[in-house]
Amino acid sequence: MEFVADLLKIVLPAGLVIYGMYLTVMSFLKKEREKMVVDLKTQNSQTILPIRLQAGERLCLLLERITPNNLVRRVNSPEYSARDLYSTLLYEVREEFNHNLSQQVYFTDETWESVRRGVESVITLVNTAMQDMHEESRGIDLAKKIFQLSLDQKNDVIQQALKNVKDEIRVFF
């Protein structure tokens, strides 16, 4: 029995020391892991932030380029018929949008949906303007109709999309 008591006198303090060391090491490893996660997040934000800002710039540029006034002024030519201008306008809007599809990765679904609605509203506006045109209409007639319909719109979907993109970018500053 004395042997067991002597053994407990040795094993019990040794066990407590080992348990204390275990707790110390685990605490140290946990703090190191947290530090690594913070460092990784910092590195990611240093890499991702400029890319997100660039994506925001590209979406703002897309939206500005497809606003009806800017779009018509940029692609209209005096020799275009209404049909030629119509085709060119739709081509330009779709190309601009397709060129910037990958930017949706950097934005929330709500912001991207507002950008998509803005593009669709421009396409709808051009389609609506073209419906009222005759076969012999000139491009300038279609341009005037697009400007008129654009002015008549009560809520500007493009401006709302721009606001959403800018608001999301401002979160980082």
Secondary structure, 3 states (H helix, E strand, C coil): CHHHHHHHHHHHHHHHHHHHHHHHHHHHHHHHHHHHHHHHHHHHHHHHHHHHHHHHHHHHHHHHHHCHHHHHHHHCCCCCEHHHHHHHHHHHHHHHHHHCHHHHHHCCHHHHHHHHHHHHHHHHHHHHHHHCCCCCCEHHHHHHHHHHHHHHCCCCHHHHHHHHHHHHHHCCC
